[in-house]
């Protein structure tokens, strides 16, 4: 093989290697992009779940507070008196 033929073959081989490397680089970048999108999606879902949990916790806290207020203001004696009052009103 002549020197020019060898150079031509070498140039073709170099182009093939460069094309392969370019393709591989694009595949890696695409893979990274997909992973970043998935990571962002997971982060958003996690944030949503945390906000939902906090909302439920706040609602639960308010319900407990309301129950506590009701039970503190309505002692057993008051409830017994109210029951007697309702019973006497029902008899009339």
N, C-alpha and C positions, 0 to 999 in steps of 0.2 A: 504494500500500500504506500502510495506517495505521501509526502508531507502534507499536501493540500487536502487529500482525502482524509488523513488522520485528523487534521484540524476541523474539517467539516463534520466528521463523526463526533469529535469531542464537543463541538458547538451544539450539535443536535442533542447529545446526551446532557449537556449543561442546561439546555432549554427544558428538557424533560424533567430534570431535577428541580429546576426553578418553578415549573408549573406544578409539580407535585407539592413542593414546599408552600407555594401560594395557596393551593387548594386546602392543604392541611391547616394552614394559618386561618383561612376563612372558616373551616369547620370548627376549629378551637374557639374562635371569636363568637361564632353562632352558639356553640355550646355554653360559653360563659354568659352570653346574653340571655339564653333560656334559663340558666340557673339563677341569674339576677332577678328575672321576672318572677320565677317561682319563689325566690326568697322574699321579694316584696309582697307577693300574694299571701304567703304564710304570715308575714309580719302584720298585714292588714287584718287577716282573719284572727290572729292572736289579739290584736288591739280591740277588735270588735267583741271578742269573747270576754276580754277583761272589762270593757265598758258595760257589757250586759251583766256580768257578775256584780260589778259595783252598783249598777242600777237595782238589781235584785236585793243586794245587801242593804241599800238605802231604804227601799220599800219595806223590807223586813224590819229594819230598825224602827221606821215610823209606825208600823203596825204594833210592834212590841211596846213602843212608847204610848200609843193610844190605849192599848190594853192595860198598861200599867196605870195610866191616868184614870181610866174607868174603874179599875179595882181599888185604887187609892181613894177615890172620891165616894165610891159606893161600898161602905162597910157592910158587914153582915147585918148589923142592927138596922141600918137604913133599908137594906134589901128586904128584911123581914117585915119592917113597917110598911114598905111599899106593897108587899104581897098581901098583908092584912087589909090595907086600904083598898086594893083592887078587889079583894074577896068581898069586902063589905059593900063596895059599889056594885059588884055583880049581883049581890043578893037583892039590892033595891030595885 
